[in-house]
Amino acid sequence: MKVKNIDEELSKVEIDSKTGIKVTLMSGDSNISVFAAEIAPKTKLNPHYHKIGIETYQVLEGCGMMKVGDYKDNRIHWTDSFEVKKGDCFTISSSLVHQIINNSDKILKTIFTCPSDHLGQDRYFVEDV
C-alpha cells in the first residue's frame, strides 16, 4: 500500500492546460479514483461534463462558486450556482456541465472521487459563450 500526501502531490504537478487547474491522482482504480485539485486565486476550471458516473467533491481549503447546467443546442444553459467553502461536500451528476470558480485571493483545494475516465476519454469540454 502506498500513502500519498495531498499537499506534496499537488506541489509536484503543473497546471493542466485542458482544465486550467492542478490535478493529481491520489489513489484508486478505473472504477473509482480519488483526485486532489488546486484552483489558484482568481482562476476557474474550464466547463465540462462526463457521460458516465458521478463526481463527489470535498472542499479542503478556501472557498469558491460551483456552477452547473445543461449543454443543449451547442451552448451551456446554466441552471444553478452555489457557494462552496472548507468542509463542504457535494455531488455532480453525470451529463451535468460543471465549473468551479475561485474568486478569492487564496488557494481553493478539493478532493474528488470519480471513475478514472473522467480525466481521460469521458471528459467533454464546452465553451461558455
N, C-alpha and C positions, 0 to 999 in steps of 0.2 A: 504494500500500500504506500502511496506517495502523498505526503501532506504538502499543500501549497499555501502560501500566504498571499492574500489578495493584494495588499499594497506592494509587495515585492514583485509579483507577477505583472501588475499594471505598470510598474516602473521600467519593465523590460520591453514593452511594446510601443510601437509608433502609432500615431493616429491613422486609422483605416480610411483610405481615400474614398471608399464607397459609402461609408456611414458618416464620416466626419467626426468620429469619436474613437477612443481607445477601447478595445475589446480583447479579452483573453479567455481561453478555455481553462477552467479550474479543475473540473472533474466530470466524469460521466461516460456515456457511450452514445451510439446512434439513436437510441430510443429516448433518452433524457440526459441532458448535459447541463452543467452549471457554468455560467459565464460571469465574469466581472466586467463592468463597464465604467468608464470615467468620461464624463462630459465636462469639458473645460468651461470656465466662466464665459458668458455671452456666446454660447455655442448651441447648436441644435442637431439632433440626429436627423439624417435625411429621411423623409417619409417613405414608408414601405409597408408591405403586408406579406403574409405567409398563407399558403393554401391549406396546409395540414398542421394541426396541433396548436396548442395554446402556448403562451409565454406567461410565466409568473414573475413578477418583479418584487424586489425588496430594496427599499432605499436605505443605504448605509450612512451616507453623509450628504449634507446640502439640501437644496430644495429646487423645485422647478415646476414646469407645467407639462402635462401629458395631453396631447390632442389625439382624438380618434375619429374615424369616419369611414365612409364607403368610397370605393373607386368605381364610378359609373360614367359612361359617355366620355371616356378619356380624361376625366378630371376628378379631383378629390372633393367629396362633399363632407366637410367636417360636421360631425353630429354632436360632439361633446368635447369638453376640455375640463381638466381638473388639476388643482394644485397637488403636488406631492412633496413630502418632506421626510426627513430622517425617521425611520420606524414604520413608514407606510408600506403596505403590501397590496398588490392588485394583479389582476389577470387581464391579458389581452387575448381575445378570441381569434380563431383562425379567420382569415379573409378581412380582418379589420385593419384599415390603414392606421398606422400609429407613428407619432413623432414626439419625442421628449425634448423639451427646451430648457436650457439653463440660462435664465435671465439674470442670475445673481453674479456677485463678484467672487464667489467661492466655488470650488470643485463640487460637482454632483456625482456621487459614486453609488452604483447599484450592483446587485447580483440579479441574474435572471436565469430561469430554467426553461428549456425548450428542447425539441429534437435537434440534433446537431445540424441537420439540413437547413435549419433556419438561417445559418450563416453560410450556406452554400447554394444548392440548387433551388431551395424553396424560399427565396428572398427576392421580392419584386419591388424595385424602387419606382416611385411615381413622382412626378413634378407637381408642386403646389403652384398653380397659376392663378 
